[in-house]
Amino acid sequence: MAPQPVEVRVARDDDGVVRVAAPGTGRDFTLAVLDVAGAVLSWPVLGEPVPPSAEIHDVARAQQWLWAVHGERVAAAVQACATGRPAEPTEACVPVVPTALAADAARLGLGHWAARWWPASYLDGIPALQPDLLGLELAALTHQCQQLFDGSGEGVADFGALSEFDDLGDFDDQPDSRAAELIEDHLTALDPLIQWWRASAESSTGTARRLESVLRLIDGAADCAGLDGPELRRLRALLDRPGPATAPSEPGALFARSGGYALAAGEPLVTGGRLIARGAGTNDWRRYPPGLVDASETAVSWTARALGARRQFEVDVVAHGTAPATGAPLAAEVRVNDGPRKRVALARRDDVWTGRTDLDLPPGETRPRVELGVLLPGFDPGPGPDTGTEREAIRALVRRRLAAAARPDPYDTAPDSDSRAPFLAEIAADTDEDY
């Protein structure tokens, strides 16, 4: 069945930015975002695939990809809005037929979204994605989408403070700078990825074809950027002559994390005193970077105790499996009975971030109204509207994706051209009960 056209709206703001508005909206962690030449593209993660919305700040640079993503009519409408010629409209509704580059760009945006917002949780049974494996697939996709980028160092998903993708180093002026940076950052996963491909190369499955496609794109990106090294030389030699497989075909064994992640045994830390009340806080993912806190809604809890005349408030936050033992100034923000907000420093203890503070509570108070959230000072945008419904929708989406990735050959039911097809990191995710 031929792709059905979707209508988009093209208009120019007072500040000169030209917007291409596609159906579907989202906020914060429900949007995949990609910086491209002259513009920012965005897609809602929830719902059906749609053409990207675009905020175009440099129409001349954006024209290098605009026609291939949105089509000639949108490109012409954007140019008309930008020039503001009297004979041309400054606003238009234009049908868009999905293109191959649009699908590839959507997949790249979704991959960067997963690197930032994937809700890994021991409590919810959602495994983390192996970051180096995901990073190499993003390098391959970046090379595949190189028409979107120019030599200005753009092309990274804009997620506020995702340091892994912040610095282009020595590749800033090269045509495949972003892909080269990703390859160098995640090179440790290349040999296991090659082993996975060699173990499945004799089959004709969609997964085997996807593995070879990713590896060839990585090789092409490295060649364009002039990258070299033993791993890349090994890749080039094996792509020419694969040879017999020498590795298990189970990807989980190839990308297994060193050590395991399990919650600390024993009872929670008790400071004594009489229990007054306990409850749960809000786990707003927007208020801290990835890799610090378990993404479950039940990861943040509090206890109020009476120690003589004092009233002590204890905070427990379940740590993410990759959270650093020291050096992360994570904090909790506490508000009791509509009073002022108070910051409580958190320290890592085993697999829990903990902190405590004294609070003023009236004598006999047994049902304090407590608002509690976890944040990273300097990163935190501040408390916003409740997004619990959206967070639950993201968990449901991720569980569906993991279920699809666990099928014997996920690319037979979700072809490689599908922007929502599983990532290799999802196929290799550790979904056993010991996560």
N, C-alpha and C positions, 0 to 999 in steps of 0.2 A: 504494500500500500504506500502510495506517495505521501510524503510529509504534508500535513495540512498547514496552510499559511496562518500566521498569528499576527494580529494587528498591533502595531506599536505606535506610540505618540512621540513626535519630534517637536521640540519647542526650545526657544532660547530664553534663558533667564536675563534679568536686568544686569547681572554682572558679566554677561557675555558667555557663560557656560551653556553649551547646547546639551540638552538631555534627551536621550532616547529611552522612553519609559515603556517597558514590557509589562504584561500582566503578572500579577503576583507580587507580594510585598513581604518584608521580613524586617527584623531588627537584630542588631548585634550578632549573636551566635547562630541565628537562623539564616544568615546570608553568607554565601561564598563570595569573596571579593578578590579581584585581580587587578593590579596596576599594569597597564599596557601603554603603548606609545600614545601620548597625548590624551589619555583618558583613564577612567576607572570603570571596570565592568563589575556587575554584581548579578547574582542569581539567588532566588530563594531555595534553600536546601529542602524544605518541606514542600510537598505537592508535586505536581507533574512538571517535567522539564519544559522550560520556556526559553525564548531567546534572551540574551542578557540585556539588562538595562545598562545604560552608559551615561556617565557624566564626562563630557568632552571639553577639555580646556584648551586643546591645541588641535584645531580641525585639520590643519595641513598634515601634521604627523599622524593623526588618526585615520586619514584617508588610505594609508598603506594597508590597513586591515579591514576597514569599515565595510567596504563592498563585499569582502569575502565572508564576513560574519553576518551582516544584516541585509546585504543585497544592494543592487545599484540604486533602487528607488529611495532607500533610506539614506544612502550616501549622498544622493542628489538633494534630498530634503535637508540634510545636515548642512551641506554647503550653502543652500539657499538661506537657511536660518542664520548662518554665520556671517554671510555677506550682507544680509538685510537689504538686498536690492528691492526697490519699489515694486518691480514686476514679479517678485518672488514672495511666497508665503513665509511668515516667521513661525508658523505652527502647522503641523500636518499629521494626519493619521495614515500610516502606510502598512500594507500587509507584508509580512516577512515569512519566507519559506526557510526552514532550518537548513543550514549548510554543514559540510563536513568540518570546516574550521570552527564553527560555532559549537559543534558537539565536542571537539577536542579541547576547546577553551573551557567549556563547562566542566569537563572532566578534570582539567588542571586546576580550576578554581575549587572544585569539590575536594581534590587532594590536599590543597593548602588549607582548606577548611578543616579537614580531618586532622592535619598536623597541629592545629590550634585548638579545636573544640571537641575532639573525640572524647566522650564521657567515660573514660576508663574508671572502673570501680570494682574493687574486691567485693564490697557489700552487695552490689547489684549483679555481680557475675558478668561484667562486661570487660573483656581483656583489653589491655593496652595494645596499640599497634607498634610493631618493631620500627623505630624511627629511621634507622638507616635503610631498611628495605623500602619504606615509603619514600624516603628522600631520593633514592635512585630512580624509582618510577616517576617521581616528579621531575627529575632531570630529563628522563626520556620524553615525557610529555612536553616539557619546556622546549626541547629541541624540535619536537613535532609541531609546536605552535610558534616557531620563531618569527613567523610573519607578523605576530602581534607586537613584537618588541623591536626597539632600535638600539643604538649604541649608547643610550643615556644612562644605563644602569637600572632601568625600570624592569618590572616583570614579577615582582614579589607580591604575594597576598598581603594586603594592608590590614594587619590585625593589631596595630597599636604598639606593641612592644615584644615582638617575637624575635629575639636576638639572633636565633639561628639563621635567619634570613636577612639580617640587617646590612652586612658588610660585604661588598663585592670584591674587596681585596685588589689583586692585580689584574682582574678580568674586566674592568669597568668599560673599556672601549672596544672589546671584542664582540663579534656578532652573536656568539653563544655564551655570553658572560654568565647569565644566571644558571644555565645548565652546567657550565664548568664548575661554578662554585658549589652547586649541589653535589656533583660527582666527588669533588675533593672532600667535602664535609662528610660524606656518607660512604666513603670508599671501602670501609671495613665489611660492608654487606656484599661487595661485588663477588668475591670468591664463593660464598654460599649460594648466591643467586646463580652463578655459573654452574655449580654442582646440581642445583635443582633443575636447571634447564637440561644438563647432560643426562640426568636420570630419567627425564621425560621426553627426550628428543626423538626417540624411536616411535613414540605414539603419535597419533594424528589428532589429539585432543585440542580443544580451544585453549586450554591452559598452556600446553606446550607451544602453541603458536604465539600466545601472548608473551611468554617468557623470551622466546627468540626475538620477537619484535622489540621488546624493551631493551634487550641487550644490544641489538643492532643500532637502536637509536642512541644508546649511551656511547657506543663506539663512534657513531657519527658525530655526536656532540663533542666528545673528547678530541677527535681528529680536527674538527673545525677550530677548536680553541687551542690546539697545540699541546694538549695534556699528554703526559707520558708517565710511565712507571711500570713496575713488574705486573701489577694486577691488570692494567690496561693492555700490556703486551700479551699477557696470557689470554685475555679475552679475544684479542684480534686473531691470535693463532688458532684458538678453538672455534671461532666463528667460521674460519676457513676450513678446518678439519676437526670436527667435534671429537672423534675418537670414542672409545667405550666409556660407558657410565661407570663411575667409581663411588657414587654417593647414594645414600638412601633417598627414595622419592618423597618421603614424608617431610614437607617443608618445616613443620614444627621442630623437628630434630636439628635442622640446619640453622635455624634462627632462634634457638632456645636462649632465653636469658640466663646469664650466669647467676646462680643462686635462685631462690624462689621468693615469692612474696606471700607472706602469711601474717595475719595479725598476731601481735604479741600475746603469749599465753598469760594466764593469771588474771586476777581481779584488777579493775581500774585503781589508779592511785587514790587512796583515801586519806584525807587530812584530819579525820576525826570530827568531833562535834555532832550536833543534832541536825538531821536532814530537815530542811524547810520545804524545798520544792525542787523539782527537776523537769527538764523539758528539752525540746529540739530547737535548733536555730535554722536559719536560711542559708543554703549553700548556693550563692549566686556566682556562677562561673565567670562572670564579667569582671569580678573584683580582684582577681589574682591571675598570674600566668599559668599555663599548663604545667603539669608535672609536680604540683605541690600538694594538692588535696584530692582525696577520693571523691569522685563526682556524684556519689549517691546523695539523695535528699536527707538521709539519716546520718550523714557523716559528721554533722555539727550538733553537739549537745551541751547542756549546761546543768550545773547542780548548785543550789544555794544551801549553805550550812550556817548554823549558829555555833559560834565558838565563844562561849560566855556572852559578853555584851556585843561582840563583833559579829558582823554578818559577812561571810566570805562567799564569793562567786567563783566557781571553777568552770573552765571551758575545756572540752575535749573535742578534737577534730581529727578524724581518721586521715592519715597521711596517704598520699599517692605512693605507689610502689617505687617510683624513681625520685622521691623527694630527698633533697640533701639533708644530711644529719645536722649540719651547722651552716651558718652563713645566710640563711633566708630570713629576713626580718618580718615574718608573717605575724599578723595581729588579728585580734577579734574586736569587733565593735559592739558594745553592749549599751542597751537603753532599757531602763527599768521604770515602769509606771509613768511613761511619757516624759521622763526627765531628760537631762542632757545626755548626749552620746559620749561614751567613754572608751578609750582604746586600751586593750589588754595585750601585752606582748606574749607571743606563743613560742615555746621551745619544743624541739623534737625529743620525744621519749619513746624509744622503741618505734612502734608504728603509729604513734599518736602525737599530734601537736597539743600541748597542754599549756594552760595559763591560769592565773587566779588573781583576784583583786578584792579589796574590801568595798562593800556597798552600804549606803545608808538605806535601811529599811525600817519602817515603823515597828515598834515592839508588837509581837503577835502576828505580824504579816505572814501568811502561809500561801497566798496565791498572787505573787507578784506578776505583773504583766511585763514579760521580757521579750525584747527584740534583740536577736543575736545574729551577726553575720561575720564571715571571715574575709580578710582582705590583705593585700600587700601595699603598704604605704608607698606613694609615688607612682604606683601603677593603677590604683583604684580610681575609677571614675566617680565614685560616690554611689550611695544607694539610689536605686531607680524604681520604676514600677515593677510589681511582681511578675516574674516570668516563669513561674512554676509549671504552668500548662505547656509552654514552649519547651522547657527542659524535658518534661515527660514525653513530648512528641519526638524530641531528638533521640531519647533512649529507645523509643519504639522503632524509629527509623534505623538506628544502629543495630538493634536486634534482628530486624528483617534483613539487613545487609549481611550480617554474620551468618544467618541461616542460609541465605543464598550462596555465600562464599563456601559453606561447608558441604555443598552438593558435590557429587563425584567429579563433575566437570562444569563448573559454574558458567563458563563462557559459552557452553552450548545453549543455555537458556537465556543468557545475557551476553550477546555478541560483543566482540571487542570494540565495535563502532558505537555501542551504547554508552552514553556519557555517565550513566548510573551503574555500569558494570562493576563488579567487585575489584578492589585493588589487590595486588599480590600480597600486601601486608595484611589484608583481611583474610585471605586464604590461609596464610601462615600463622594467624593469631592463635594463641594458646587458649582454647575454649574448655579445657578440662576443669574439673571441680576444684583443683588446687590453686587456681589463679589467686 
